Amino acid sequence: MVQSPARRRRRPVGLASLRGFESAARHLSFTLAAEELALTQSSISRQVASLEQQVGRPLFERRTRALELTPAGDRLYSIARQALLAIDRC
């Protein structure tokens, strides 16, 4: 299916943001993702916020001391996890 020019993404999703998101989604924690990737919690939070802006949808529901994936976040996590595993295997 060909997308109209208005629906096309202006630039590709950044790999660093995708890695930060995937780790945060797997752990359901920005803190644990930061530890895994040797970054700060704030850096992971900014990566996820940037990715949410790029895709135009919230990926997490932020609760007091907890994260939950939104339906859009769950779909992206499933695809990102598979893609990053394939890249890492190469």
PyRosetta script that sets phi, psi and omega in degrees:
from pyrosetta import init, pose_from_sequence

init()
pose = pose_from_sequence("MVQSPARRRRRPVGLASLRGFESAARHLSFTLAAEELALTQSSISRQVASLEQQVGRPLFERRTRALELTPAGDRLYSIARQALLAIDRC")
pose.set_psi(1, 129.2)
pose.set_omega(1, 179.7)
pose.set_phi(2, -90.4)
pose.set_psi(2, 129.9)
pose.set_omega(2, 178.9)
pose.set_phi(3, -87.5)
pose.set_psi(3, 148.3)
pose.set_omega(3, 175.1)
pose.set_phi(4, -68.7)
pose.set_psi(4, 155.8)
pose.set_omega(4, -179.8)
pose.set_phi(5, -55.6)
pose.set_psi(5, -33.2)
pose.set_omega(5, -179.1)
pose.set_phi(6, -68.9)
pose.set_psi(6, -25.9)
pose.set_omega(6, -177.5)
pose.set_phi(7, -92.0)
pose.set_psi(7, -11.8)
pose.set_omega(7, -178.9)
pose.set_phi(8, -72.8)
pose.set_psi(8, 143.3)
pose.set_omega(8, 176.0)
pose.set_phi(9, -69.2)
pose.set_psi(9, 140.1)
pose.set_omega(9, -177.7)
pose.set_phi(10, -71.6)
pose.set_psi(10, -34.2)
pose.set_omega(10, 177.6)
pose.set_phi(11, -147.4)
pose.set_psi(11, 157.8)
pose.set_omega(11, -178.6)
pose.set_phi(12, -66.4)
pose.set_psi(12, 154.9)
pose.set_omega(12, 176.1)
pose.set_phi(13, -67.1)
pose.set_psi(13, 134.1)
pose.set_omega(13, -179.7)
pose.set_phi(14, -69.9)
pose.set_psi(14, 138.0)
pose.set_omega(14, -178.7)
pose.set_phi(15, -64.4)
pose.set_psi(15, -39.0)
pose.set_omega(15, 179.5)
pose.set_phi(16, -62.2)
pose.set_psi(16, -43.4)
pose.set_omega(16, 178.2)
pose.set_phi(17, -63.9)
pose.set_psi(17, -38.8)
pose.set_omega(17, 179.4)
pose.set_phi(18, -66.5)
pose.set_psi(18, -40.5)
pose.set_omega(18, 177.2)
pose.set_phi(19, -64.7)
pose.set_psi(19, -42.7)
pose.set_omega(19, 177.5)
pose.set_phi(20, -61.8)
pose.set_psi(20, -44.1)
pose.set_omega(20, 177.8)
pose.set_phi(21, -62.3)
pose.set_psi(21, -46.9)
pose.set_omega(21, -177.3)
pose.set_phi(22, -60.0)
pose.set_psi(22, -44.2)
pose.set_omega(22, 179.8)
pose.set_phi(23, -65.8)
pose.set_psi(23, -44.1)
pose.set_omega(23, 178.9)
pose.set_phi(24, -63.5)
pose.set_psi(24, -38.8)
pose.set_omega(24, 179.1)
pose.set_phi(25, -68.1)
pose.set_psi(25, -40.0)
pose.set_omega(25, 179.9)
pose.set_phi(26, -65.0)
pose.set_psi(26, -42.5)
pose.set_omega(26, -178.2)
pose.set_phi(27, -89.1)
pose.set_psi(27, -15.9)
pose.set_omega(27, -170.0)
pose.set_phi(28, 50.9)
pose.set_psi(28, 44.1)
pose.set_omega(28, -178.6)
pose.set_phi(29, -160.7)
pose.set_psi(29, 125.1)
pose.set_omega(29, 173.9)
pose.set_phi(30, -69.6)
pose.set_psi(30, -33.8)
pose.set_omega(30, -178.8)
pose.set_phi(31, -65.2)
pose.set_psi(31, -47.6)
pose.set_omega(31, -179.9)
pose.set_phi(32, -67.6)
pose.set_psi(32, -35.4)
pose.set_omega(32, 176.3)
pose.set_phi(33, -63.4)
pose.set_psi(33, -42.0)
pose.set_omega(33, 179.1)
pose.set_phi(34, -62.0)
pose.set_psi(34, -43.8)
pose.set_omega(34, 178.2)
pose.set_phi(35, -61.4)
pose.set_psi(35, -43.6)
pose.set_omega(35, -178.6)
pose.set_phi(36, -63.0)
pose.set_psi(36, -39.4)
pose.set_omega(36, -175.0)
pose.set_phi(37, -97.6)
pose.set_psi(37, 6.2)
pose.set_omega(37, -180.0)
pose.set_phi(38, 56.7)
pose.set_psi(38, 46.3)
pose.set_omega(38, 177.3)
pose.set_phi(39, -126.3)
pose.set_psi(39, 177.6)
pose.set_omega(39, 174.4)
pose.set_phi(40, -89.9)
pose.set_psi(40, 159.5)
pose.set_omega(40, 177.1)
pose.set_phi(41, -61.1)
pose.set_psi(41, -38.5)
pose.set_omega(41, 179.1)
pose.set_phi(42, -62.4)
pose.set_psi(42, -38.6)
pose.set_omega(42, 179.0)
pose.set_phi(43, -64.2)
pose.set_psi(43, -43.9)
pose.set_omega(43, 177.5)
pose.set_phi(44, -62.0)
pose.set_psi(44, -44.7)
pose.set_omega(44, 179.2)
pose.set_phi(45, -58.6)
pose.set_psi(45, -43.4)
pose.set_omega(45, 178.8)
pose.set_phi(46, -67.1)
pose.set_psi(46, -39.1)
pose.set_omega(46, 177.4)
pose.set_phi(47, -60.9)
pose.set_psi(47, -45.1)
pose.set_omega(47, -179.2)
pose.set_phi(48, -66.5)
pose.set_psi(48, -42.4)
pose.set_omega(48, 178.3)
pose.set_phi(49, -61.1)
pose.set_psi(49, -40.9)
pose.set_omega(49, 178.0)
pose.set_phi(50, -63.8)
pose.set_psi(50, -43.3)
pose.set_omega(50, 179.3)
pose.set_phi(51, -64.8)
pose.set_psi(51, -41.0)
pose.set_omega(51, 177.8)
pose.set_phi(52, -61.0)
pose.set_psi(52, -39.1)
pose.set_omega(52, 178.2)
pose.set_phi(53, -66.6)
pose.set_psi(53, -40.7)
pose.set_omega(53, -179.3)
pose.set_phi(54, -65.2)
pose.set_psi(54, -41.1)
pose.set_omega(54, -178.3)
pose.set_phi(55, -87.2)
pose.set_psi(55, -13.4)
pose.set_omega(55, 176.0)
pose.set_phi(56, 76.6)
pose.set_psi(56, 21.2)
pose.set_omega(56, -179.9)
pose.set_phi(57, -148.3)
pose.set_psi(57, 149.0)
pose.set_omega(57, 172.7)
pose.set_phi(58, -69.9)
pose.set_psi(58, 138.8)
pose.set_omega(58, -179.6)
pose.set_phi(59, -103.4)
pose.set_psi(59, -22.5)
pose.set_omega(59, 178.7)
pose.set_phi(60, -128.6)
pose.set_psi(60, 148.6)
pose.set_omega(60, 163.9)
pose.set_phi(61, -98.0)
pose.set_psi(61, 119.5)
pose.set_omega(61, -178.2)
pose.set_phi(62, -92.2)
pose.set_psi(62, 119.5)
pose.set_omega(62, 178.9)
pose.set_phi(63, -117.9)
pose.set_psi(63, 170.4)
pose.set_omega(63, 177.7)
pose.set_phi(64, -60.8)
pose.set_psi(64, 114.7)
pose.set_omega(64, 179.0)
pose.set_phi(65, 56.4)
pose.set_psi(65, 28.8)
pose.set_omega(65, 178.8)
pose.set_phi(66, -156.6)
pose.set_psi(66, 150.5)
pose.set_omega(66, 173.3)
pose.set_phi(67, -122.4)
pose.set_psi(67, 145.0)
pose.set_omega(67, 171.8)
pose.set_phi(68, -133.7)
pose.set_psi(68, 143.3)
pose.set_omega(68, 176.0)
pose.set_phi(69, -76.2)
pose.set_psi(69, 139.4)
pose.set_omega(69, 170.0)
pose.set_phi(70, -77.8)
pose.set_psi(70, 169.4)
pose.set_omega(70, 174.6)
pose.set_phi(71, -56.0)
pose.set_psi(71, -40.4)
pose.set_omega(71, 177.6)
pose.set_phi(72, -65.5)
pose.set_psi(72, -40.2)
pose.set_omega(72, 177.8)
pose.set_phi(73, -64.0)
pose.set_psi(73, -39.2)
pose.set_omega(73, 179.2)
pose.set_phi(74, -64.4)
pose.set_psi(74, -42.4)
pose.set_omega(74, 178.2)
pose.set_phi(75, -64.4)
pose.set_psi(75, -46.1)
pose.set_omega(75, -179.7)
pose.set_phi(76, -64.7)
pose.set_psi(76, -39.9)
pose.set_omega(76, 179.6)
pose.set_phi(77, -60.1)
pose.set_psi(77, -44.8)
pose.set_omega(77, -179.4)
pose.set_phi(78, -59.3)
pose.set_psi(78, -45.0)
pose.set_omega(78, -179.1)
pose.set_phi(79, -72.4)
pose.set_psi(79, -44.2)
pose.set_omega(79, -178.3)
pose.set_phi(80, -63.1)
pose.set_psi(80, -41.4)
pose.set_omega(80, 179.8)
pose.set_phi(81, -58.8)
pose.set_psi(81, -48.3)
pose.set_omega(81, -179.8)
pose.set_phi(82, -63.8)
pose.set_psi(82, -43.9)
pose.set_omega(82, -178.0)
pose.set_phi(83, -65.4)
pose.set_psi(83, -44.5)
pose.set_omega(83, -179.4)
pose.set_phi(84, -67.7)
pose.set_psi(84, -36.9)
pose.set_omega(84, 175.2)
pose.set_phi(85, -62.3)
pose.set_psi(85, -41.8)
pose.set_omega(85, 178.7)
pose.set_phi(86, -64.7)
pose.set_psi(86, -42.4)
pose.set_omega(86, 177.9)
pose.set_phi(87, -62.3)
pose.set_psi(87, -46.8)
pose.set_omega(87, -179.0)
pose.set_phi(88, -63.4)
pose.set_psi(88, -33.9)
pose.set_omega(88, 178.9)
pose.set_phi(89, -68.9)
pose.set_psi(89, -29.1)
pose.set_omega(89, 179.7)
pose.set_phi(90, -65.3)
pose.dump_pdb("model.pdb")
